[in-house]
């Protein structure tokens, strides 16, 4: 077994797992399983096979440093003015879906009491309103036990992937298509690559990377100092998120010229998932994942039912309703993919922008709910 104080060796193994997961995610047989789930499964297996230690100061440092910096980088594209300007009717549906998600999670919290229920509810609100970035941020802020977090993510991964299958099936239902018909021929979207194709095409540039790294570390240091001075270390993520949103909205033009922010931010988040998996002792795992899966399934069912009803009242099309739902439940990238799969290119950019609004707001929504229902 790698010793708990062999930090370089531990980091090397975690990074190797992330690289393998990124590759497997592109293999047809593994496309139903997202990279974070693959990472969790692999590191759980390695730790329980005594390859990785269950406890190490390296994991604590990853949680303390990598998460805030990753959050900052992943929020840099959340230009709220552009979101409200370009999303149109889809934004209304997304907001209704977000409210429905909060209500669905609270319903599940009341009907299915469990240990750490308030923390799990807050994290799942962040999940269904925003995405992985918000899940990690809220889990970090409410200090959920790592083993329970890993079990929650395992249960969530199953439900989320099944939900994508359900959405695809709903889109093909003739009765629903008649109930929520298309209103008019679409106008082809002028920016189908809104998920970041510009920086992907440009490639990574050293100056841009150095500038982003300097800004991210500086914001982290200032936020950490402020949180410690206030005696509220759990507010570190909140301060970092606020700073990122200020940069994203006050310097949107400069941010658009940067490259590599999503790639580095995603790598840091994946590193956090890997460290969480290594901390899971399967002898304590139990049926937690199943209970969380049922919890999330109930919340998503309530979300979809209310959103379908709202779509009918607003005379929205079925594609609009489903893309708005996916933008919250699965994030901007999946929303873009679904809009393309439905043949609705005009919904790609609005779907991505709604998903980015979720990234910008879900951490605060989850923590606000926890402040009300938490211990």
C-alpha positions as CSV (number, residue, x, y, z in Angstrom):
1,X,0.0,0.0,0.0
2,X,1.1,3.6,-0.7
3,X,2.0,5.2,2.7
4,X,-0.3,8.0,3.9
5,X,2.5,10.5,3.9
6,X,3.7,9.6,0.4
7,X,1.9,12.6,-1.1
8,X,3.6,12.6,-4.6
9,X,2.9,8.9,-5.1
10,X,-0.8,9.4,-4.0
11,X,-1.1,12.4,-6.4
12,X,0.4,10.5,-9.2
13,X,-2.1,7.6,-8.8
14,X,-5.1,10.0,-8.5
15,X,-4.1,11.9,-11.7
16,X,-3.6,8.5,-13.5
17,X,-7.1,7.5,-12.6
18,X,-8.5,10.8,-13.9
19,X,-6.7,10.4,-17.2
20,X,-8.0,6.8,-17.5
21,X,-11.6,8.0,-16.7
22,X,-11.4,10.7,-19.3
23,X,-10.4,8.1,-21.9
24,X,-13.0,5.6,-20.8
25,X,-15.8,8.3,-21.0
26,X,-15.2,8.3,-24.8
27,X,-15.5,4.5,-25.2
28,X,-18.9,3.5,-26.4
29,X,-19.4,0.9,-23.6
30,X,-18.8,3.5,-20.9
31,X,-20.7,6.5,-22.3
32,X,-23.6,6.0,-19.9
33,X,-21.2,6.5,-17.0
34,X,-19.8,10.1,-16.5
35,X,-16.1,10.6,-15.7
36,X,-16.8,11.6,-12.0
37,X,-18.6,8.3,-11.4
38,X,-15.7,6.3,-13.1
39,X,-13.2,8.2,-11.0
40,X,-15.1,7.4,-7.8
41,X,-15.5,3.7,-8.7
42,X,-11.8,3.4,-9.5
43,X,-10.4,5.2,-6.4
44,X,-12.9,3.3,-4.1
45,X,-11.6,0.0,-5.6
46,X,-7.9,1.0,-5.2
47,X,-8.4,2.2,-1.6
48,X,-10.3,-1.0,-0.6
49,X,-7.7,-3.1,-2.3
50,X,-5.1,-1.4,-0.1
51,X,-3.3,0.4,-3.0
52,X,-4.3,3.8,-1.7
53,X,-4.6,4.9,1.9
54,X,-8.1,5.7,3.2
55,X,-6.8,8.7,5.1
56,X,-4.0,11.1,4.1
57,X,-3.2,14.8,4.6
58,X,-2.9,14.9,0.8
59,X,-6.7,14.5,0.5
60,X,-7.3,17.3,3.0
61,X,-5.1,19.7,1.1
62,X,-6.9,18.8,-2.1
63,X,-10.2,19.6,-0.5
64,X,-8.9,22.8,1.0
65,X,-7.0,24.2,-2.0
66,X,-8.1,22.5,-5.2
67,X,-11.8,22.9,-4.7
68,X,-11.9,26.8,-4.2
69,X,-9.5,27.4,-7.1
70,X,-11.6,25.0,-9.3
71,X,-14.8,26.8,-8.4
72,X,-13.3,30.1,-9.3
73,X,-12.1,29.0,-12.7
74,X,-15.4,27.2,-13.6
75,X,-17.5,30.3,-12.7
76,X,-15.5,32.7,-14.9
77,X,-18.0,32.2,-17.9
78,X,-21.1,33.0,-15.9
79,X,-21.9,36.4,-17.6
80,X,-25.3,37.1,-16.1
81,X,-26.1,40.0,-18.4
82,X,-25.6,37.7,-21.5
83,X,-27.7,35.0,-19.8
84,X,-30.7,37.2,-19.3
85,X,-30.3,38.9,-22.8
86,X,-30.0,35.8,-24.9
87,X,-32.1,33.0,-23.2
88,X,-35.6,34.3,-24.0
89,X,-38.6,32.1,-23.1
90,X,-36.3,29.2,-22.1
91,X,-35.1,31.2,-19.1
92,X,-38.6,31.3,-17.7
93,X,-38.9,27.5,-18.0
94,X,-35.5,27.0,-16.5
95,X,-36.4,29.2,-13.5
96,X,-39.6,27.3,-13.0
97,X,-37.7,24.1,-13.2
98,X,-35.2,25.3,-10.6
99,X,-38.1,26.2,-8.2
100,X,-39.6,22.8,-8.9
101,X,-36.3,21.2,-8.1
102,X,-36.1,23.0,-4.8
103,X,-39.6,21.9,-4.0
104,X,-39.0,18.3,-5.1
105,X,-35.9,18.0,-2.9
106,X,-37.7,19.5,0.1
107,X,-40.6,17.1,-0.5
108,X,-38.1,14.2,-0.6
109,X,-36.4,15.5,2.6
110,X,-39.8,15.5,4.4
111,X,-40.9,12.1,3.2
112,X,-37.6,10.3,3.4
113,X,-35.8,11.3,6.6
114,X,-32.2,10.1,6.8
115,X,-29.0,10.8,8.7
116,X,-27.5,14.1,7.5
117,X,-30.8,14.7,5.5
118,X,-30.5,18.5,5.6
119,X,-26.9,18.4,4.2
120,X,-27.9,15.9,1.5
121,X,-30.9,18.0,0.6
122,X,-28.8,21.2,0.3
123,X,-26.3,19.4,-1.9
124,X,-29.0,17.9,-4.1
125,X,-30.6,21.3,-4.6
126,X,-27.2,22.5,-5.8
127,X,-27.1,19.5,-8.0
128,X,-30.5,19.9,-9.7
129,X,-30.3,23.7,-10.0
130,X,-26.6,23.8,-11.0
131,X,-24.2,21.0,-11.4
132,X,-21.1,19.2,-10.2
133,X,-19.3,22.4,-9.4
134,X,-22.1,23.4,-7.0
135,X,-22.3,20.0,-5.5
136,X,-18.6,20.1,-4.6
137,X,-18.9,23.7,-3.3
138,X,-21.9,23.0,-1.0
139,X,-20.6,19.7,0.2
140,X,-17.4,21.5,1.1
141,X,-19.3,24.2,2.9
142,X,-21.7,22.0,4.9
143,X,-18.9,19.5,5.8
144,X,-20.6,16.3,4.7
145,X,-18.8,13.1,5.7
146,X,-16.6,12.0,2.7
147,X,-18.0,8.4,2.9
148,X,-21.5,9.6,2.8
149,X,-20.7,12.1,0.0
150,X,-19.3,9.3,-2.1
151,X,-22.3,7.1,-1.5
152,X,-24.5,10.1,-2.4
153,X,-22.6,10.6,-5.6
154,X,-22.9,6.9,-6.5
155,X,-26.7,7.0,-6.0
156,X,-27.0,10.3,-7.9
157,X,-25.0,9.0,-10.9
158,X,-27.4,6.1,-11.4
159,X,-30.5,8.4,-11.3
160,X,-29.0,11.2,-13.4
161,X,-28.1,8.8,-16.2
162,X,-31.5,7.1,-16.1
163,X,-33.1,10.6,-16.3
164,X,-31.3,11.3,-19.5
165,X,-32.8,8.1,-20.9
166,X,-36.2,9.1,-19.7
167,X,-35.9,12.5,-21.3
168,X,-35.0,10.9,-24.6
169,X,-38.0,8.7,-24.3
170,X,-40.3,11.6,-23.4
171,X,-39.1,13.5,-26.5
172,X,-40.3,10.7,-28.7
173,X,-43.8,10.4,-27.2
174,X,-46.5,11.3,-29.7
175,X,-49.0,12.2,-27.0
176,X,-46.6,14.6,-25.3
177,X,-45.6,16.1,-28.7
178,X,-49.3,16.8,-29.4
179,X,-49.8,18.2,-25.8
180,X,-46.8,20.5,-26.1
181,X,-46.5,21.2,-29.9
182,X,-43.9,23.2,-31.7
183,X,-45.0,26.8,-32.0
184,X,-43.1,27.8,-35.1
185,X,-40.2,27.0,-37.3
186,X,-36.9,27.7,-35.5
187,X,-34.3,30.2,-36.5
188,X,-30.9,28.5,-36.6
189,X,-28.8,29.5,-33.7
190,X,-25.9,31.8,-34.5
191,X,-23.6,30.4,-31.9
192,X,-24.0,26.6,-31.7
193,X,-20.6,26.2,-30.0
194,X,-21.5,28.2,-27.0
195,X,-20.1,25.7,-24.6
196,X,-16.6,27.0,-25.2
197,X,-15.6,26.0,-28.7
198,X,-13.7,29.2,-29.2
199,X,-11.1,28.4,-26.6
200,X,-11.0,24.8,-27.6
201,X,-10.2,25.8,-31.2
202,X,-7.6,28.4,-30.0
203,X,-5.8,25.9,-27.8
204,X,-4.1,26.6,-24.5
205,X,-1.8,29.6,-24.3
206,X,0.9,30.0,-21.7
207,X,0.2,33.7,-20.8
208,X,-3.5,33.0,-20.4
209,X,-2.8,30.0,-18.2
210,X,-0.4,32.0,-16.0
211,X,-2.8,34.9,-15.7
212,X,-5.7,32.6,-14.7
213,X,-3.6,30.7,-12.2
214,X,-2.4,34.0,-10.6
215,X,-5.9,35.4,-10.3
216,X,-7.3,32.1,-9.0
217,X,-4.7,31.7,-6.3
218,X,-4.8,35.4,-5.3
219,X,-8.6,35.2,-4.9
220,X,-8.3,32.0,-2.9
221,X,-5.7,33.5,-0.6
222,X,-7.7,36.6,0.0
223,X,-10.9,34.7,0.5
224,X,-9.3,32.3,2.9
225,X,-7.8,35.1,4.9
226,X,-11.2,36.8,5.2
227,X,-13.0,33.6,6.2
228,X,-10.4,32.9,8.9
229,X,-10.4,36.5,10.2
230,X,-14.2,36.2,10.5
231,X,-14.0,32.9,12.3
232,X,-16.2,31.3,9.5
233,X,-13.9,29.0,7.4
234,X,-17.0,27.4,5.8
235,X,-17.6,30.8,4.0
236,X,-14.5,30.4,1.9
237,X,-16.4,28.9,-1.0
238,X,-19.0,31.6,-0.9
239,X,-16.3,34.4,-1.0
240,X,-14.6,32.6,-3.9
241,X,-17.8,32.3,-5.8
242,X,-18.8,35.9,-5.3
243,X,-15.3,37.0,-6.5
244,X,-15.6,34.8,-9.6
245,X,-19.0,36.2,-10.5
246,X,-17.7,39.7,-10.1
247,X,-14.8,39.0,-12.5
248,X,-17.2,37.2,-14.9
249,X,-19.6,40.1,-15.1
250,X,-17.3,43.1,-14.7
251,X,-14.6,41.9,-17.1
252,X,-16.6,39.6,-19.4
253,X,-14.7,40.8,-22.5
254,X,-11.3,40.0,-21.0
255,X,-12.6,36.6,-19.7
256,X,-13.7,35.6,-23.2
257,X,-10.1,36.0,-24.5
258,X,-8.8,33.6,-21.9
259,X,-8.3,29.9,-22.6
260,X,-8.0,26.8,-20.4
261,X,-10.2,27.9,-17.5
262,X,-12.7,25.0,-17.9
263,X,-10.0,22.4,-18.5
264,X,-8.0,23.3,-15.4
265,X,-11.1,23.8,-13.2
266,X,-12.5,20.5,-14.3
267,X,-9.2,18.7,-13.5
268,X,-9.2,20.2,-10.0
269,X,-12.8,19.1,-9.4
270,X,-12.0,15.6,-10.7
271,X,-9.0,15.5,-8.3
272,X,-11.4,16.2,-5.5
273,X,-13.7,13.4,-6.6
274,X,-10.7,11.0,-6.7
275,X,-9.6,12.0,-3.2
276,X,-13.2,11.4,-1.9
277,X,-13.3,7.9,-3.4
278,X,-10.1,7.0,-1.8
279,X,-11.6,7.9,1.6
280,X,-14.5,5.4,1.3
281,X,-14.3,2.3,3.4
282,X,-16.7,-0.2,1.8
283,X,-17.2,-1.9,5.1
284,X,-19.2,1.2,6.2
285,X,-20.9,1.8,2.8
286,X,-24.2,0.0,3.4
287,X,-27.3,0.9,1.6
288,X,-26.7,4.7,1.6
289,X,-26.4,4.9,-2.2
290,X,-29.8,3.2,-2.7
291,X,-31.5,5.6,-0.2
292,X,-30.0,8.6,-1.9
293,X,-31.0,7.3,-5.3
294,X,-34.6,7.0,-4.2
295,X,-34.4,10.5,-2.7
296,X,-33.2,12.1,-5.9
297,X,-35.6,10.1,-8.1
298,X,-38.5,11.5,-6.1
299,X,-37.2,15.0,-6.3
300,X,-36.7,14.8,-10.1
301,X,-40.1,13.3,-10.6
302,X,-41.7,16.3,-8.9
303,X,-39.5,18.6,-10.9
304,X,-40.5,17.1,-14.3
305,X,-44.3,17.0,-13.5
306,X,-44.4,20.7,-12.5
307,X,-42.3,21.7,-15.4
308,X,-44.5,19.9,-17.9
309,X,-47.6,21.6,-16.4
310,X,-45.8,25.0,-16.6
311,X,-44.9,24.3,-20.2
312,X,-48.5,23.7,-21.1
313,X,-49.6,27.0,-19.4
314,X,-46.9,28.9,-21.2
315,X,-47.6,27.2,-24.5
316,X,-44.0,26.0,-24.7
317,X,-42.9,23.2,-27.0
318,X,-41.9,19.8,-25.6
319,X,-38.3,20.4,-26.7
320,X,-38.1,23.7,-24.8
321,X,-39.4,22.0,-21.6
322,X,-37.0,19.2,-21.9
323,X,-33.9,21.3,-22.7
324,X,-34.8,23.7,-19.8
325,X,-35.0,20.7,-17.5
326,X,-31.7,19.2,-18.6
327,X,-30.0,22.6,-18.3
328,X,-30.7,22.5,-14.5
329,X,-30.5,18.8,-13.8
330,X,-27.5,17.9,-16.0
331,X,-25.8,21.3,-16.8
332,X,-25.0,23.3,-19.9
333,X,-23.0,20.8,-21.9
334,X,-25.7,18.1,-21.7
335,X,-28.4,20.7,-22.5
336,X,-26.5,21.6,-25.7
337,X,-26.2,18.0,-26.6
338,X,-29.9,17.3,-26.0
339,X,-30.9,20.4,-28.0
340,X,-28.8,19.2,-30.9
341,X,-30.2,15.6,-30.6
342,X,-33.8,17.1,-30.7
343,X,-32.9,18.9,-33.9
344,X,-33.4,22.3,-32.2
345,X,-30.1,24.2,-32.8
346,X,-31.8,27.4,-31.8
347,X,-32.1,26.1,-28.3
348,X,-28.4,25.3,-27.9
349,X,-27.1,28.7,-26.8
350,X,-30.1,29.4,-24.5
351,X,-29.7,26.0,-23.0
352,X,-26.0,26.5,-22.3
353,X,-26.6,30.0,-20.8
354,X,-29.4,28.7,-18.5
355,X,-27.0,26.0,-17.3
356,X,-24.4,28.7,-16.6
357,X,-26.9,30.7,-14.6
358,X,-27.4,27.5,-12.6
359,X,-23.7,27.3,-12.0
360,X,-23.7,30.9,-10.9
361,X,-26.6,30.6,-8.4
362,X,-27.0,27.0,-7.2
363,X,-24.3,27.2,-4.5
364,X,-26.1,30.1,-2.9
365,X,-29.5,28.5,-3.2
366,X,-28.3,25.3,-1.6
367,X,-26.6,27.0,1.3
368,X,-29.7,29.3,1.8
369,X,-31.9,26.2,2.1
370,X,-29.5,24.6,4.5
371,X,-29.5,27.7,6.6
372,X,-33.3,27.2,7.0
373,X,-33.6,23.4,7.4
374,X,-30.1,22.5,8.8
375,X,-29.2,21.7,12.4
